[in-house]
Amino acid sequence: MLYIRSLGHYINRDFMKSMNDVCQCLVDAPGFWQGWYLRRTLLNRTETDALLGALFFYAANAAVPAIMKARSLRET
């Protein structure tokens, strides 16, 4: 559900809500994260925004270790 909602926000050019949904997806189900598939889906839908889409999801991929570290620190 978060994947679909994030995709909808991205297509509507509401990048902050889209990033929040992606981060929530990472927190709730880190095993679900398939950044390359999500990125490819978005780039197919928004070919003119390919660079922006790539930068957006490279940033999301960079955020994964920080989110996982914060989550593990909270659990200890």
PQR file of N, CA, C, O and H, with PARSE charges and radii, in Angstrom:
ATOM      1  N   MET A   1       0.818  -1.191   0.000 -0.4000 1.5000
ATOM      2  CA  MET A   1       0.000   0.000   0.000 -0.0000 2.0000
ATOM      3  C   MET A   1       0.871   1.268   0.000  0.5500 1.7000
ATOM      4  O   MET A   1       0.603   2.214  -0.741 -0.5500 1.4000
ATOM      5  N   LEU A   2       1.902   1.273   0.829 -0.4000 1.5000
ATOM      6  CA  LEU A   2       2.788   2.440   0.858 -0.0000 2.0000
ATOM      7  C   LEU A   2       3.494   2.636  -0.475  0.5500 1.7000
ATOM      8  O   LEU A   2       3.733   3.765  -0.904 -0.5500 1.4000
ATOM      9  H   LEU A   2       2.120   0.505   1.431  0.4000 1.0000
ATOM     10  N   TYR A   3       3.826   1.521  -1.126 -0.4000 1.5000
ATOM     11  CA  TYR A   3       4.483   1.593  -2.437 -0.0000 2.0000
ATOM     12  C   TYR A   3       3.591   2.329  -3.430  0.5500 1.7000
ATOM     13  O   TYR A   3       4.046   3.220  -4.147 -0.5500 1.4000
ATOM     14  H   TYR A   3       3.632   0.604  -0.777  0.4000 1.0000
ATOM     15  N   ILE A   4       2.312   1.945  -3.462 -0.4000 1.5000
ATOM     16  CA  ILE A   4       1.364   2.562  -4.400 -0.0000 2.0000
ATOM     17  C   ILE A   4       1.153   4.033  -4.042  0.5500 1.7000
ATOM     18  O   ILE A   4       1.110   4.896  -4.919 -0.5500 1.4000
ATOM     19  H   ILE A   4       1.943   1.221  -2.879  0.4000 1.0000
ATOM     20  N   ARG A   5       1.024   4.304  -2.751 -0.4000 1.5000
ATOM     21  CA  ARG A   5       0.810   5.688  -2.324 -0.0000 2.0000
ATOM     22  C   ARG A   5       2.024   6.554  -2.656  0.5500 1.7000
ATOM     23  O   ARG A   5       1.882   7.692  -3.105 -0.5500 1.4000
ATOM     24  H   ARG A   5       1.059   3.603  -2.039  0.4000 1.0000
ATOM     25  N   SER A   6       3.216   6.003  -2.431 -0.4000 1.5000
ATOM     26  CA  SER A   6       4.442   6.735  -2.759 -0.0000 2.0000
ATOM     27  C   SER A   6       4.516   7.023  -4.253  0.5500 1.7000
ATOM     28  O   SER A   6       4.869   8.130  -4.662 -0.5500 1.4000
ATOM     29  H   SER A   6       3.330   5.079  -2.066  0.4000 1.0000
ATOM     30  N   LEU A   7       4.187   6.036  -5.055 -0.4000 1.5000
ATOM     31  CA  LEU A   7       4.191   6.210  -6.503 -0.0000 2.0000
ATOM     32  C   LEU A   7       3.198   7.291  -6.926  0.5500 1.7000
ATOM     33  O   LEU A   7       3.501   8.105  -7.799 -0.5500 1.4000
ATOM     34  H   LEU A   7       3.901   5.138  -4.723  0.4000 1.0000
ATOM     35  N   GLY A   8       2.016   7.302  -6.312 -0.4000 1.5000
ATOM     36  CA  GLY A   8       1.018   8.327  -6.622 -0.0000 2.0000
ATOM     37  C   GLY A   8       1.497   9.723  -6.271  0.5500 1.7000
ATOM     38  O   GLY A   8       1.309  10.662  -7.044 -0.5500 1.4000
ATOM     39  H   GLY A   8       1.769   6.641  -5.603  0.4000 1.0000
ATOM     40  N   HIS A   9       2.120   9.862  -5.096 -0.4000 1.5000
ATOM     41  CA  HIS A   9       2.658  11.168  -4.706 -0.0000 2.0000
ATOM     42  C   HIS A   9       3.749  11.607  -5.670  0.5500 1.7000
ATOM     43  O   HIS A   9       3.830  12.781  -6.030 -0.5500 1.4000
ATOM     44  H   HIS A   9       2.273   9.099  -4.468  0.4000 1.0000
ATOM     45  N   TYR A  10       4.587  10.667  -6.086 -0.4000 1.5000
ATOM     46  CA  TYR A  10       5.680  11.020  -6.993 -0.0000 2.0000
ATOM     47  C   TYR A  10       5.140  11.494  -8.338  0.5500 1.7000
ATOM     48  O   TYR A  10       5.601  12.500  -8.876 -0.5500 1.4000
ATOM     49  H   TYR A  10       4.522   9.713  -5.794  0.4000 1.0000
ATOM     50  N   ILE A  11       4.176  10.777  -8.874 -0.4000 1.5000
ATOM     51  CA  ILE A  11       3.598  11.146 -10.167 -0.0000 2.0000
ATOM     52  C   ILE A  11       2.917  12.513 -10.078  0.5500 1.7000
ATOM     53  O   ILE A  11       2.927  13.281 -11.040 -0.5500 1.4000
ATOM     54  H   ILE A  11       3.801   9.959  -8.437  0.4000 1.0000
ATOM     55  N   ASN A  12       2.324  12.811  -8.913 -0.4000 1.5000
ATOM     56  CA  ASN A  12       1.696  14.121  -8.702 -0.0000 2.0000
ATOM     57  C   ASN A  12       2.706  15.194  -8.326  0.5500 1.7000
ATOM     58  O   ASN A  12       2.329  16.325  -8.016 -0.5500 1.4000
ATOM     59  H   ASN A  12       2.315  12.186  -8.132  0.4000 1.0000
ATOM     60  N   ARG A  13       4.000  14.841  -8.352 -0.4000 1.5000
ATOM     61  CA  ARG A  13       5.103  15.762  -8.101 -0.0000 2.0000
ATOM     62  C   ARG A  13       5.127  16.283  -6.665  0.5500 1.7000
ATOM     63  O   ARG A  13       5.627  17.379  -6.407 -0.5500 1.4000
ATOM     64  H   ARG A  13       4.306  13.923  -8.604  0.4000 1.0000
ATOM     65  N   ASP A  14       4.588  15.498  -5.733 -0.4000 1.5000
ATOM     66  CA  ASP A  14       4.676  15.828  -4.313 -0.0000 2.0000
ATOM     67  C   ASP A  14       5.796  14.967  -3.730  0.5500 1.7000
ATOM     68  O   ASP A  14       5.553  13.932  -3.111 -0.5500 1.4000
ATOM     69  H   ASP A  14       4.182  14.608  -5.943  0.4000 1.0000
ATOM     70  N   PHE A  15       7.031  15.426  -3.946 -0.4000 1.5000
ATOM     71  CA  PHE A  15       8.199  14.604  -3.663 -0.0000 2.0000
ATOM     72  C   PHE A  15       8.419  14.371  -2.174  0.5500 1.7000
ATOM     73  O   PHE A  15       8.921  13.315  -1.788 -0.5500 1.4000
ATOM     74  H   PHE A  15       7.229  16.267  -4.449  0.4000 1.0000
ATOM     75  N   MET A  16       8.057  15.328  -1.332 -0.4000 1.5000
ATOM     76  CA  MET A  16       8.262  15.146   0.107 -0.0000 2.0000
ATOM     77  C   MET A  16       7.362  14.038   0.653  0.5500 1.7000
ATOM     78  O   MET A  16       7.820  13.205   1.436 -0.5500 1.4000
ATOM     79  H   MET A  16       7.649  16.186  -1.645  0.4000 1.0000
ATOM     80  N   LYS A  17       6.093  14.017   0.252 -0.4000 1.5000
ATOM     81  CA  LYS A  17       5.196  12.953   0.707 -0.0000 2.0000
ATOM     82  C   LYS A  17       5.646  11.607   0.158  0.5500 1.7000
ATOM     83  O   LYS A  17       5.560  10.589   0.845 -0.5500 1.4000
ATOM     84  H   LYS A  17       5.721  14.693  -0.383  0.4000 1.0000
ATOM     85  N   SER A  18       6.124  11.604  -1.074 -0.4000 1.5000
ATOM     86  CA  SER A  18       6.610  10.367  -1.669 -0.0000 2.0000
ATOM     87  C   SER A  18       7.805   9.833  -0.889  0.5500 1.7000
ATOM     88  O   SER A  18       7.870   8.638  -0.600 -0.5500 1.4000
ATOM     89  H   SER A  18       6.194  12.431  -1.632  0.4000 1.0000
ATOM     90  N   MET A  19       8.754  10.706  -0.544 -0.4000 1.5000
ATOM     91  CA  MET A  19       9.922  10.287   0.224 -0.0000 2.0000
ATOM     92  C   MET A  19       9.513   9.799   1.608  0.5500 1.7000
ATOM     93  O   MET A  19      10.070   8.818   2.103 -0.5500 1.4000
ATOM     94  H   MET A  19       8.701  11.676  -0.779  0.4000 1.0000
ATOM     95  N   ASN A  20       8.551  10.465   2.240 -0.4000 1.5000
ATOM     96  CA  ASN A  20       8.078  10.019   3.550 -0.0000 2.0000
ATOM     97  C   ASN A  20       7.487   8.619   3.470  0.5500 1.7000
ATOM     98  O   ASN A  20       7.729   7.795   4.352 -0.5500 1.4000
ATOM     99  H   ASN A  20       8.099  11.261   1.838  0.4000 1.0000
ATOM    100  N   ASP A  21       6.712   8.339   2.419 -0.4000 1.5000
ATOM    101  CA  ASP A  21       6.133   7.003   2.256 -0.0000 2.0000
ATOM    102  C   ASP A  21       7.207   5.956   2.013  0.5500 1.7000
ATOM    103  O   ASP A  21       7.120   4.848   2.542 -0.5500 1.4000
ATOM    104  H   ASP A  21       6.516   9.008   1.702  0.4000 1.0000
ATOM    105  N   VAL A  22       8.222   6.292   1.217 -0.4000 1.5000
ATOM    106  CA  VAL A  22       9.318   5.352   0.972 -0.0000 2.0000
ATOM    107  C   VAL A  22      10.051   5.061   2.276  0.5500 1.7000
ATOM    108  O   VAL A  22      10.366   3.907   2.567 -0.5500 1.4000
ATOM    109  H   VAL A  22       8.292   7.192   0.788  0.4000 1.0000
ATOM    110  N   CYS A  23      10.323   6.092   3.058 -0.4000 1.5000
ATOM    111  CA  CYS A  23      11.014   5.892   4.337 -0.0000 2.0000
ATOM    112  C   CYS A  23      10.164   5.068   5.294  0.5500 1.7000
ATOM    113  O   CYS A  23      10.692   4.225   6.019 -0.5500 1.4000
ATOM    114  H   CYS A  23      10.068   7.030   2.822  0.4000 1.0000
ATOM    115  N   GLN A  24       8.861   5.300   5.306 -0.4000 1.5000
ATOM    116  CA  GLN A  24       7.975   4.503   6.160 -0.0000 2.0000
ATOM    117  C   GLN A  24       7.980   3.047   5.720  0.5500 1.7000
ATOM    118  O   GLN A  24       7.944   2.139   6.550 -0.5500 1.4000
ATOM    119  H   GLN A  24       8.432   5.985   4.717  0.4000 1.0000
ATOM    120  N   CYS A  25       8.024   2.832   4.427 -0.4000 1.5000
ATOM    121  CA  CYS A  25       8.103   1.469   3.896 -0.0000 2.0000
ATOM    122  C   CYS A  25       9.397   0.801   4.357  0.5500 1.7000
ATOM    123  O   CYS A  25       9.394  -0.381   4.702 -0.5500 1.4000
ATOM    124  H   CYS A  25       8.053   3.570   3.752  0.4000 1.0000
ATOM    125  N   LEU A  26      10.487   1.540   4.363 -0.4000 1.5000
ATOM    126  CA  LEU A  26      11.771   0.999   4.818 -0.0000 2.0000
ATOM    127  C   LEU A  26      11.731   0.642   6.293  0.5500 1.7000
ATOM    128  O   LEU A  26      12.308  -0.364   6.706 -0.5500 1.4000
ATOM    129  H   LEU A  26      10.489   2.500   4.083  0.4000 1.0000
ATOM    130  N   VAL A  27      11.057   1.454   7.085 -0.4000 1.5000
ATOM    131  CA  VAL A  27      10.970   1.200   8.522 -0.0000 2.0000
ATOM    132  C   VAL A  27      10.075  -0.004   8.791  0.5500 1.7000
ATOM    133  O   VAL A  27      10.428  -0.870   9.592 -0.5500 1.4000
ATOM    134  H   VAL A  27      10.588   2.271   6.750  0.4000 1.0000
ATOM    135  N   ASP A  28       8.916  -0.069   8.129 -0.4000 1.5000
ATOM    136  CA  ASP A  28       7.948  -1.132   8.386 -0.0000 2.0000
ATOM    137  C   ASP A  28       8.381  -2.475   7.831  0.5500 1.7000
ATOM    138  O   ASP A  28       8.168  -3.507   8.468 -0.5500 1.4000
ATOM    139  H   ASP A  28       8.629   0.634   7.478  0.4000 1.0000
ATOM    140  N   ALA A  29       8.980  -2.475   6.661 -0.4000 1.5000
ATOM    141  CA  ALA A  29       9.324  -3.742   6.005 -0.0000 2.0000
ATOM    142  C   ALA A  29      10.619  -3.598   5.224  0.5500 1.7000
ATOM    143  O   ALA A  29      10.587  -3.494   3.997 -0.5500 1.4000
ATOM    144  H   ALA A  29       9.153  -1.637   6.144  0.4000 1.0000
ATOM    145  N   PRO A  30      11.765  -3.591   5.914 -0.5600 1.5000
ATOM    146  CA  PRO A  30      13.025  -3.396   5.188  0.2800 2.0000
ATOM    147  C   PRO A  30      13.295  -4.489   4.161  0.5500 1.7000
ATOM    148  O   PRO A  30      13.974  -4.240   3.165 -0.5500 1.4000
ATOM    149  N   GLY A  31      12.779  -5.689   4.383 -0.4000 1.5000
ATOM    150  CA  GLY A  31      12.968  -6.759   3.418 -0.0000 2.0000
ATOM    151  C   GLY A  31      12.195  -6.533   2.130  0.5500 1.7000
ATOM    152  O   GLY A  31      12.514  -7.124   1.098 -0.5500 1.4000
ATOM    153  H   GLY A  31      12.227  -5.891   5.192  0.4000 1.0000
ATOM    154  N   PHE A  32      11.188  -5.688   2.186 -0.4000 1.5000
ATOM    155  CA  PHE A  32      10.358  -5.396   1.017 -0.0000 2.0000
ATOM    156  C   PHE A  32      11.080  -4.480   0.043  0.5500 1.7000
ATOM    157  O   PHE A  32      10.789  -4.481  -1.153 -0.5500 1.4000
ATOM    158  H   PHE A  32      10.928  -5.208   3.024  0.4000 1.0000
ATOM    159  N   TRP A  33      12.018  -3.699   0.556 -0.4000 1.5000
ATOM    160  CA  TRP A  33      12.632  -2.643  -0.249 -0.0000 2.0000
ATOM    161  C   TRP A  33      13.273  -3.203  -1.499  0.5500 1.7000
ATOM    162  O   TRP A  33      14.199  -4.011  -1.430 -0.5500 1.4000
ATOM    163  H   TRP A  33      12.254  -3.699   1.528  0.4000 1.0000
ATOM    164  N   GLN A  34      12.782  -2.775  -2.625 -0.4000 1.5000
ATOM    165  CA  GLN A  34      13.347  -3.147  -3.920 -0.0000 2.0000
ATOM    166  C   GLN A  34      13.518  -1.856  -4.708  0.5500 1.7000
ATOM    167  O   GLN A  34      12.780  -1.594  -5.658 -0.5500 1.4000
ATOM    168  H   GLN A  34      12.030  -2.118  -2.681  0.4000 1.0000
ATOM    169  N   GLY A  35      14.490  -1.061  -4.311 -0.4000 1.5000
ATOM    170  CA  GLY A  35      14.651   0.273  -4.882 -0.0000 2.0000
ATOM    171  C   GLY A  35      14.782   0.289  -6.386  0.5500 1.7000
ATOM    172  O   GLY A  35      14.244   1.177  -7.047 -0.5500 1.4000
ATOM    173  H   GLY A  35      15.090  -1.274  -3.540  0.4000 1.0000
ATOM    174  N   TRP A  36      15.495  -0.687  -6.941 -0.4000 1.5000
ATOM    175  CA  TRP A  36      15.679  -0.678  -8.391 -0.0000 2.0000
ATOM    176  C   TRP A  36      14.372  -0.930  -9.118  0.5500 1.7000
ATOM    177  O   TRP A  36      14.130  -0.332 -10.166 -0.5500 1.4000
ATOM    178  H   TRP A  36      15.932  -1.409  -6.404  0.4000 1.0000
ATOM    179  N   TYR A  37      13.513  -1.813  -8.581 -0.4000 1.5000
ATOM    180  CA  TYR A  37      12.224  -2.061  -9.228 -0.0000 2.0000
ATOM    181  C   TYR A  37      11.326  -0.835  -9.122  0.5500 1.7000
ATOM    182  O   TYR A  37      10.655  -0.464 -10.085 -0.5500 1.4000
ATOM    183  H   TYR A  37      13.710  -2.299  -7.730  0.4000 1.0000
ATOM    184  N   LEU A  38      11.317  -0.211  -7.952 -0.4000 1.5000
ATOM    185  CA  LEU A  38      10.514   0.995  -7.771 -0.0000 2.0000
ATOM    186  C   LEU A  38      11.019   2.108  -8.681  0.5500 1.7000
ATOM    187  O   LEU A  38      10.228   2.805  -9.316 -0.5500 1.4000
ATOM    188  H   LEU A  38      11.862  -0.513  -7.170  0.4000 1.0000
ATOM    189  N   ARG A  39      12.344   2.273  -8.741 -0.4000 1.5000
ATOM    190  CA  ARG A  39      12.936   3.298  -9.601 -0.0000 2.0000
ATOM    191  C   ARG A  39      12.592   3.040 -11.064  0.5500 1.7000
ATOM    192  O   ARG A  39      12.228   3.965 -11.790 -0.5500 1.4000
ATOM    193  H   ARG A  39      12.987   1.706  -8.225  0.4000 1.0000
ATOM    194  N   ARG A  40      12.706   1.784 -11.499 -0.4000 1.5000
ATOM    195  CA  ARG A  40      12.405   1.455 -12.893 -0.0000 2.0000
ATOM    196  C   ARG A  40      10.935   1.734 -13.204  0.5500 1.7000
ATOM    197  O   ARG A  40      10.618   2.246 -14.278 -0.5500 1.4000
ATOM    198  H   ARG A  40      13.001   1.033 -10.909  0.4000 1.0000
ATOM    199  N   THR A  41      10.041   1.403 -12.281 -0.4000 1.5000
ATOM    200  CA  THR A  41       8.619   1.675 -12.483 -0.0000 2.0000
ATOM    201  C   THR A  41       8.377   3.167 -12.653  0.5500 1.7000
ATOM    202  O   THR A  41       7.649   3.590 -13.552 -0.5500 1.4000
ATOM    203  H   THR A  41      10.299   0.987 -11.409  0.4000 1.0000
ATOM    204  N   LEU A  42       8.992   3.959 -11.783 -0.4000 1.5000
ATOM    205  CA  LEU A  42       8.798   5.404 -11.868 -0.0000 2.0000
ATOM    206  C   LEU A  42       9.392   5.980 -13.136  0.5500 1.7000
ATOM    207  O   LEU A  42       8.793   6.856 -13.760 -0.5500 1.4000
ATOM    208  H   LEU A  42       9.583   3.615 -11.053  0.4000 1.0000
ATOM    209  N   LEU A  43      10.560   5.499 -13.525 -0.4000 1.5000
ATOM    210  CA  LEU A  43      11.190   6.040 -14.727 -0.0000 2.0000
ATOM    211  C   LEU A  43      10.403   5.676 -15.976  0.5500 1.7000
ATOM    212  O   LEU A  43      10.380   6.450 -16.933 -0.5500 1.4000
ATOM    213  H   LEU A  43      11.046   4.787 -13.019  0.4000 1.0000
ATOM    214  N   ASN A  44       9.760   4.522 -15.988 -0.4000 1.5000
ATOM    215  CA  ASN A  44       8.919   4.169 -17.126 -0.0000 2.0000
ATOM    216  C   ASN A  44       7.707   5.090 -17.213  0.5500 1.7000
ATOM    217  O   ASN A  44       7.246   5.415 -18.308 -0.5500 1.4000
ATOM    218  H   ASN A  44       9.778   3.893 -15.211  0.4000 1.0000
ATOM    219  N   ARG A  45       7.188   5.511 -16.052 -0.4000 1.5000
ATOM    220  CA  ARG A  45       6.017   6.388 -16.039 -0.0000 2.0000
ATOM    221  C   ARG A  45       6.381   7.842 -16.300  0.5500 1.7000
ATOM    222  O   ARG A  45       5.556   8.601 -16.809 -0.5500 1.4000
ATOM    223  H   ARG A  45       7.562   5.247 -15.163  0.4000 1.0000
ATOM    224  N   THR A  46       7.589   8.239 -15.963 -0.4000 1.5000
ATOM    225  CA  THR A  46       7.974   9.649 -16.062 -0.0000 2.0000
ATOM    226  C   THR A  46       9.318   9.764 -16.759  0.5500 1.7000
ATOM    227  O   THR A  46      10.309  10.156 -16.143 -0.5500 1.4000
ATOM    228  H   THR A  46       8.259   7.623 -15.549  0.4000 1.0000
ATOM    229  N   GLU A  47       9.355   9.426 -18.026 -0.4000 1.5000
ATOM    230  CA  GLU A  47      10.619   9.417 -18.765 -0.0000 2.0000
ATOM    231  C   GLU A  47      11.279  10.791 -18.803  0.5500 1.7000
ATOM    232  O   GLU A  47      12.506  10.881 -18.803 -0.5500 1.4000
ATOM    233  H   GLU A  47       8.550   9.107 -18.526  0.4000 1.0000
ATOM    234  N   THR A  48      10.500  11.845 -18.833 -0.4000 1.5000
ATOM    235  CA  THR A  48      11.099  13.179 -18.896 -0.0000 2.0000
ATOM    236  C   THR A  48      11.758  13.574 -17.583  0.5500 1.7000
ATOM    237  O   THR A  48      12.623  14.450 -17.564 -0.5500 1.4000
ATOM    238  H   THR A  48       9.503  11.772 -18.833  0.4000 1.0000
ATOM    239  N   ASP A  49      11.366  12.944 -16.496 -0.4000 1.5000
ATOM    240  CA  ASP A  49      11.939  13.247 -15.187 -0.0000 2.0000
ATOM    241  C   ASP A  49      12.924  12.170 -14.754  0.5500 1.7000
ATOM    242  O   ASP A  49      13.075  11.911 -13.560 -0.5500 1.4000
ATOM    243  H   ASP A  49      10.663  12.232 -16.511  0.4000 1.0000
ATOM    244  N   ALA A  50      13.588  11.548 -15.704 -0.4000 1.5000
ATOM    245  CA  ALA A  50      14.466  10.421 -15.384 -0.0000 2.0000
ATOM    246  C   ALA A  50      15.580  10.814 -14.423  0.5500 1.7000
ATOM    247  O   ALA A  50      15.870  10.073 -13.484 -0.5500 1.4000
ATOM    248  H   ALA A  50      13.465  11.758 -16.674  0.4000 1.0000
ATOM    249  N   LEU A  51      16.191  11.936 -14.636 -0.4000 1.5000
ATOM    250  CA  LEU A  51      17.287  12.344 -13.754 -0.0000 2.0000
ATOM    251  C   LEU A  51      16.776  12.604 -12.343  0.5500 1.7000
ATOM    252  O   LEU A  51      17.389  12.172 -11.366 -0.5500 1.4000
ATOM    253  H   LEU A  51      15.955  12.538 -15.399  0.4000 1.0000
ATOM    254  N   LEU A  52      15.657  13.308 -12.237 -0.4000 1.5000
ATOM    255  CA  LEU A  52      15.089  13.586 -10.926 -0.0000 2.0000
ATOM    256  C   LEU A  52      14.696  12.290 -10.222  0.5500 1.7000
ATOM    257  O   LEU A  52      14.950  12.128  -9.028 -0.5500 1.4000
ATOM    258  H   LEU A  52      15.160  13.659 -13.030  0.4000 1.0000
ATOM    259  N   GLY A  53      14.084  11.378 -10.952 -0.4000 1.5000
ATOM    260  CA  GLY A  53      13.706  10.094 -10.368 -0.0000 2.0000
ATOM    261  C   GLY A  53      14.910   9.319  -9.878  0.5500 1.7000
ATOM    262  O   GLY A  53      14.880   8.729  -8.798 -0.5500 1.4000
ATOM    263  H   GLY A  53      13.878  11.509 -11.921  0.4000 1.0000
ATOM    264  N   ALA A  54      15.967   9.318 -10.667 -0.4000 1.5000
ATOM    265  CA  ALA A  54      17.181   8.604 -10.270 -0.0000 2.0000
ATOM    266  C   ALA A  54      17.784   9.223  -9.017  0.5500 1.7000
ATOM    267  O   ALA A  54      18.166   8.503  -8.094 -0.5500 1.4000
ATOM    268  H   ALA A  54      15.992   9.797 -11.545  0.4000 1.0000
ATOM    269  N   LEU A  55      17.874  10.543  -8.973 -0.4000 1.5000
ATOM    270  CA  LEU A  55      18.425  11.209  -7.794 -0.0000 2.0000
ATOM    271  C   LEU A  55      17.581  10.954  -6.553  0.5500 1.7000
ATOM    272  O   LEU A  55      18.111  10.753  -5.461 -0.5500 1.4000
ATOM    273  H   LEU A  55      17.564  11.128  -9.722  0.4000 1.0000
ATOM    274  N   PHE A  56      16.272  10.963  -6.728 -0.4000 1.5000
ATOM    275  CA  PHE A  56      15.350  10.729  -5.621 -0.0000 2.0000
ATOM    276  C   PHE A  56      15.588   9.361  -4.996  0.5500 1.7000
ATOM    277  O   PHE A  56      15.676   9.239  -3.774 -0.5500 1.4000
ATOM    278  H   PHE A  56      15.841  11.127  -7.616  0.4000 1.0000
ATOM    279  N   PHE A  57      15.693   8.333  -5.830 -0.4000 1.5000
ATOM    280  CA  PHE A  57      15.827   6.995  -5.276 -0.0000 2.0000
ATOM    281  C   PHE A  57      17.257   6.633  -4.908  0.5500 1.7000
ATOM    282  O   PHE A  57      17.465   5.733  -4.095 -0.5500 1.4000
ATOM    283  H   PHE A  57      15.622   8.432  -6.822  0.4000 1.0000
ATOM    284  N   TYR A  58      18.236   7.298  -5.475 -0.4000 1.5000
ATOM    285  CA  TYR A  58      19.597   7.134  -4.956 -0.0000 2.0000
ATOM    286  C   TYR A  58      19.665   7.716  -3.552  0.5500 1.7000
ATOM    287  O   TYR A  58      20.330   7.158  -2.680 -0.5500 1.4000
ATOM    288  H   TYR A  58      18.067   8.030  -6.136  0.4000 1.0000
ATOM    289  N   ALA A  59      18.982   8.832  -3.330 -0.4000 1.5000
ATOM    290  CA  ALA A  59      18.936   9.420  -1.984 -0.0000 2.0000
ATOM    291  C   ALA A  59      18.221   8.477  -1.020  0.5500 1.7000
ATOM    292  O   ALA A  59      18.638   8.326   0.128 -0.5500 1.4000
ATOM    293  H   ALA A  59      18.442   9.286  -4.039  0.4000 1.0000
ATOM    294  N   ALA A  60      17.143   7.843  -1.486 -0.4000 1.5000
ATOM    295  CA  ALA A  60      16.435   6.885  -0.632 -0.0000 2.0000
ATOM    296  C   ALA A  60      17.332   5.704  -0.296  0.5500 1.7000
ATOM    297  O   ALA A  60      17.327   5.226   0.839 -0.5500 1.4000
ATOM    298  H   ALA A  60      16.803   7.966  -2.418  0.4000 1.0000
ATOM    299  N   ASN A  61      18.099   5.228  -1.265 -0.4000 1.5000
ATOM    300  CA  ASN A  61      19.020   4.120  -1.002 -0.0000 2.0000
ATOM    301  C   ASN A  61      20.098   4.527  -0.007  0.5500 1.7000
ATOM    302  O   ASN A  61      20.543   3.701   0.790 -0.5500 1.4000
ATOM    303  H   ASN A  61      18.103   5.616  -2.187  0.4000 1.0000
ATOM    304  N   ALA A  62      20.518   5.767  -0.041 -0.4000 1.5000
ATOM    305  CA  ALA A  62      21.521   6.241   0.913 -0.0000 2.0000
ATOM    306  C   ALA A  62      20.932   6.357   2.314  0.5500 1.7000
ATOM    307  O   ALA A  62      21.658   6.259   3.303 -0.5500 1.4000
ATOM    308  H   ALA A  62      20.157   6.438  -0.688  0.4000 1.0000
ATOM    309  N   ALA A  63      19.625   6.565   2.401 -0.4000 1.5000
ATOM    310  CA  ALA A  63      18.977   6.719   3.703 -0.0000 2.0000
ATOM    311  C   ALA A  63      18.749   5.392   4.413  0.5500 1.7000
ATOM    312  O   ALA A  63      18.553   5.375   5.629 -0.5500 1.4000
ATOM    313  H   ALA A  63      19.036   6.644   1.597  0.4000 1.0000
ATOM    314  N   VAL A  64      18.768   4.282   3.685 -0.4000 1.5000
ATOM    315  CA  VAL A  64      18.481   2.973   4.279 -0.0000 2.0000
ATOM    316  C   VAL A  64      19.394   2.668   5.463  0.5500 1.7000
ATOM    317  O   VAL A  64      18.879   2.326   6.528 -0.5500 1.4000
ATOM    318  H   VAL A  64      18.927   4.296   2.698  0.4000 1.0000
ATOM    319  N   PRO A  65      20.719   2.772   5.341 -0.5600 1.5000
ATOM    320  CA  PRO A  65      21.565   2.450   6.496  0.2800 2.0000
ATOM    321  C   PRO A  65      21.277   3.331   7.711  0.5500 1.7000
ATOM    322  O   PRO A  65      21.304   2.850   8.844 -0.5500 1.4000
ATOM    323  N   ALA A  66      21.004   4.601   7.485 -0.4000 1.5000
ATOM    324  CA  ALA A  66      20.714   5.500   8.604 -0.0000 2.0000
ATOM    325  C   ALA A  66      19.416   5.111   9.303  0.5500 1.7000
ATOM    326  O   ALA A  66      19.336   5.134  10.532 -0.5500 1.4000
ATOM    327  H   ALA A  66      20.982   4.991   6.565  0.4000 1.0000
ATOM    328  N   ILE A  67      18.411   4.757   8.529 -0.4000 1.5000
ATOM    329  CA  ILE A  67      17.130   4.355   9.111 -0.0000 2.0000
ATOM    330  C   ILE A  67      17.287   3.058   9.891  0.5500 1.7000
ATOM    331  O   ILE A  67      16.767   2.930  10.999 -0.5500 1.4000
ATOM    332  H   ILE A  67      18.476   4.738   7.531  0.4000 1.0000
ATOM    333  N   MET A  68      18.000   2.101   9.318 -0.4000 1.5000
ATOM    334  CA  MET A  68      18.193   0.821   9.995 -0.0000 2.0000
ATOM    335  C   MET A  68      19.007   0.998  11.277  0.5500 1.7000
ATOM    336  O   MET A  68      18.720   0.345  12.280 -0.5500 1.4000
ATOM    337  H   MET A  68      18.422   2.205   8.417  0.4000 1.0000
ATOM    338  N   LYS A  69      20.005   1.861  11.260 -0.4000 1.5000
ATOM    339  CA  LYS A  69      20.820   2.106  12.450 -0.0000 2.0000
ATOM    340  C   LYS A  69      19.973   2.756  13.542  0.5500 1.7000
ATOM    341  O   LYS A  69      20.044   2.359  14.705 -0.5500 1.4000
ATOM    342  H   LYS A  69      20.238   2.391  10.445  0.4000 1.0000
ATOM    343  N   ALA A  70      19.174   3.753  13.168 -0.4000 1.5000
ATOM    344  CA  ALA A  70      18.309   4.417  14.143 -0.0000 2.0000
ATOM    345  C   ALA A  70      17.306   3.437  14.728  0.5500 1.7000
ATOM    346  O   ALA A  70      17.012   3.484  15.922 -0.5500 1.4000
ATOM    347  H   ALA A  70      19.116   4.076  12.224  0.4000 1.0000
ATOM    348  N   ARG A  71      16.788   2.563  13.906 -0.4000 1.5000
ATOM    349  CA  ARG A  71      15.824   1.572  14.379 -0.0000 2.0000
ATOM    350  C   ARG A  71      16.482   0.605  15.353  0.5500 1.7000
ATOM    351  O   ARG A  71      15.897   0.273  16.384 -0.5500 1.4000
ATOM    352  H   ARG A  71      17.027   2.524  12.936  0.4000 1.0000
ATOM    353  N   SER A  72      17.686   0.150  15.042 -0.4000 1.5000
ATOM    354  CA  SER A  72      18.366  -0.787  15.938 -0.0000 2.0000
ATOM    355  C   SER A  72      18.748  -0.110  17.252  0.5500 1.7000
ATOM    356  O   SER A  72      18.713  -0.750  18.302 -0.5500 1.4000
ATOM    357  H   SER A  72      18.162   0.419  14.205  0.4000 1.0000
ATOM    358  N   LEU A  73      19.112   1.170  17.212 -0.4000 1.5000
ATOM    359  CA  LEU A  73      19.430   1.892  18.448 -0.0000 2.0000
ATOM    360  C   LEU A  73      18.193   2.066  19.322  0.5500 1.7000
ATOM    361  O   LEU A  73      18.283   2.005  20.549 -0.5500 1.4000
ATOM    362  H   LEU A  73      19.140   1.690  16.359  0.4000 1.0000
ATOM    363  N   ARG A  74      17.047   2.282  18.698 -0.4000 1.5000
ATOM    364  CA  ARG A  74      15.797   2.410  19.449 -0.0000 2.0000
ATOM    365  C   ARG A  74      15.409   1.112  20.131  0.5500 1.7000
ATOM    366  O   ARG A  74      14.860   1.128  21.233 -0.5500 1.4000
ATOM    367  H   ARG A  74      16.974   2.332  17.702  0.4000 1.0000
ATOM    368  N   GLU A  75      15.692  -0.019  19.483 -0.4000 1.5000
ATOM    369  CA  GLU A  75      15.304  -1.324  20.016 -0.0000 2.0000
ATOM    370  C   GLU A  75      16.195  -1.780  21.165  0.5500 1.7000
ATOM    371  O   GLU A  75      15.797  -2.645  21.945 -0.5500 1.4000
ATOM    372  H   GLU A  75      16.138  -0.032  18.589  0.4000 1.0000
ATOM    373  N   THR A  76      17.392  -1.212  21.281 -0.4000 1.5000
ATOM    374  CA  THR A  76      18.292  -1.654  22.355 -0.0000 2.0000
ATOM    375  C   THR A  76      18.071  -0.916  23.635  0.5500 1.7000
ATOM    376  O   THR A  76      18.753  -1.179  24.625 -0.5500 1.4000
ATOM    377  H   THR A  76      17.715  -0.509  20.647  0.4000 1.0000
TER
END
